[in-house]
C-alpha cells in the first residue's frame, strides 16, 4: 500500500464528528483517580452499556487519561508485551523487532514525540524507571510482571499524575496494576506454540479466600527462535501476590522474579539493507566466518566500513527480583492512606562480540604464544547491578467539596556499571546465554548512588455541580554521586532539582453526556546516573567538568484541552495539546555503537510539539465493538545545535522534525465476543519517521494488520473453561522497518550508512490452549 490512509482517515474523523466516542468502560480508574457517576454525568442506562466496554477515556478527570481493563490484556496474544496492548491508545508509538514485542534492545515506546526515557512508568505504585535498555533505575514491564497477570493500565499522555513515582515523566505516565488473587480456588494452565519454534507455558494457582488472606502463584517459561539468523530468546518468570482485607483496610505484598536471555538481531542501515537485504543477521553460530571478516575487514587503520556489517553475536542477559509491601488504610470515612515499600535487585549484561579488540594468545612457560588460543575477537560487555529500595506514600481526604491529596516518594539506588572485555578463544567460545567471568580488561567501572525525593500536594474543588477545578504541585530532587572506580572518565556529583512543578486543571460538564477539560502542567526529567546513554557521565572527564556547573535538567510545559462524550453504547474524546520542551539534552554517538566511544553531550535548546488526538469506540451490537484512534502531530526542534565557536560550527536542526515522531498514526480494531466465539482484527498505520536530526534520513510509512480468533467452552469435563485461540501477526507479511534509533540517532545520514535500524518481524502464527480448573 503506497498511500493507504486518506479514505480511512476521513472516515475516522467523520465518525469522531458524528459520534465522538472512544474506548469503553469496564474497570474503575485507580483509587487516586476515582470518580462517581454524579461527576462523570453517566446515567444508569449508559453505565450498564458501558460496563461491557474495555477502554476508558477518563471521564471526570482534569487531564488526558485513558485506561485499559483486564479483558484487553487477557485477549492479547499470549506472551506479548503489555506495551503492545497499550499501543492502540492515541499518541502512542510502539516498536519492536520481534512479533511479541518483548525484545528489549528493539522496544521503543513514545508518546506525543517524547521518547521512552522521558516517560514515567510504575507497577502497583512501584517505579519502573524509564524502562530503557540497560536501565539504571528500574526494569522493563515485560520482566516486572507476567503479561497474563496485568490487571489494568492507565496512560496520562501529557500531564502525568502528580503522585506518580517518576523522575523522568516529561511526556506523561503509564501506570500498570497487577491482577488480584481470585476469591475462590482456581488453577489456570496455558500452552502456546507458534512460528519460529515458539513455545510458552503459563501456570497460575489461586488460593481463594483463607484465614490468612488470598494469594496467587504464577509461573511462565517462554522460548522462541529468532525469526532470522540463529539464536533464541528465552524468559522464565515467577509472580507471587498476597492480599488480606482488615476491616475497611487492606494489606498486600508481591514478589516477582525474571530470568531473561535474548540473542540480538544485527543492527542495519539503509545502505546495508539495499546491498545485502533486510534478512541479514549476525554470523552466530559460525565463528569461523566472524574470524575471517575480522581478519580481512577490521584490520587497524585500514579497517573497512564493512567491518560493521556483521558481528559474531550480541545478547542481553537479565536477572531481576522485585518485591513490594503495601498498606492501604482507611483512616476515616473520608480519609485514606496508602504506603508501599519496595526493593529491586538486578544483575545484567549486554554482550557484544567485537572485532575492534582482539583476544591475545596464551603464553607457555617460556613466554611463547600457544597456538590456537588467540583470536581477533573479544567479548565486550556492559555490566549492570542495581540495588534500590524506596517508599511511596499517598494520602487523601475529602473535606466538603474539596479532595486534598498529598504524597511523598523516596528512593535510594546503588547502581554499579562497568565495561569489560573477555577472552574468545577458538576452542572455548563463550556462550551467549551465560554471564562470562574472568575478564581480560576493564575499560571503565563506576559506582553510582542516586537519591530521589519527591513531595506532591493537590486540591480538587467541586465548585458547582458542573465545574470542578484542581491545583497542585510537586517538588523533585535527584542527587547523583558518580565515582569512577577503574579506567578513565568523569567523577563527581550533580543534582537536578525543581522545588515547584505546578499542575492546574478543570473539568466542566456541559450535559449528562458531555464534558470539557483543560490542564496546564510543568515537569522535569532528572539526569541519568549512568556511564552510558544521555548522561553527563557518558562523556569525557573534561566534558563533564565543562558542563556540570551550567547544565540544566530538561523540563516541559504542557497545555492540553479536550472534550469527552458518552452515551448508550459509545464513548469518546478529542484533545488538543501544545508542549514546550526546554533544555533538551542531546548525546551524539561517535563512531559505530560497538566501539563504545564517549558521547558528545550538550544542551541543544527547545522542542515544540502540537497535536490533535481523537479516540472513538462503540458497541455495534451486543457482541460487536469497534475502537478507533487517530493522532495528528507536529514536533519540531526550535534551535540549531552549536558544535563550536565559529559560525559554521552548527547543525541545522531548527525547524526540523523530531526524530522518531511520526506526524500521523491511525489505529482501528474490530472485536467480537459472544461469550463463546471471540476475535479481533486490528489495523495500525504510522507515517514516515526520521532518524537523523537534520531530517535527511527516514524510513517510510507502514500499515500492519493483526488477526486473532478463538472459542471458549464452559464446564468441559473437570474444567470450568476451555479455550483455544489462534493469532496471526502482520497478516499481509509486510516488510518494513520497525525500530529506529537502536544505536541512537545521528545528525546526518544522507548516504544511509548509519546502522541503527531493525526490520519488523514477518507474518507469524500462534495458537494458545487454555484450561481453567
Secondary structure, 3 states (H helix, E strand, C coil): CCCCCHHHHHHHHHHHHHCCCCCCCCCCCCHHHCCCHHHHCCCHHHHHHHCCCCEECCCCCCCCCEEECHHHHHCCCCCCCHHHHHCCCCCEEEECCCCCCCCCCCCEEEECCECHHHCEEEECCEECCCCCCCCCCCCCHHHHCCHHHEEEEEEECCCCCCCCCCCCCCCCEEEEEECCCCCCEEEEEEEEEECCCEEEEEEEEEECCECCEEEEEEEEEEEEECCCCCCEEEEEEEEEEEEEEECCEEEEEEEEEEEEEEECCCCECHHHHHHHCCCCCCCCCCHHHHHHHHHHHCCHHHCCHHHHCCCCCEEEEEEEEEEEEEEEEEEECCEEEEEEEEEEEEEEEEEEEECCCCECCCECCCCCECCCCCECCEEEEEEEEEEEEEEEEEEEEEECCEEEEEEEEEEEEEEEEEEEEEECECCECCCCCCCCCCCCEEEEEEEEEEEEEEEEEEEEEECCCCEEEEEEEEEEEEEEEEEEEEECCCCEEEEEEEEEEEEEEEEEEEECCEEEEEEEEEEEECCCCCCCCCCHHHCCHHHHHHHCCCCCCEEEEEEEEEEEEEECCEEEEEEEEEEEEECCEEEECCCCHHHCCCCEEEECCCEEEEEEEEEEEEEEECCEEEEEEEEEEEEEECCCEECCCCCCCEECCCCCECCCCCCEEEEEEEEEECCCEEEEEEEEEECCEECECCCCCEECCEEEEEEEEEEEEEEECCEEEEEEEEEEECCCCCCCEEEECCCCCECCCCCCCCCCEEECCCCEEEEEEEEEC
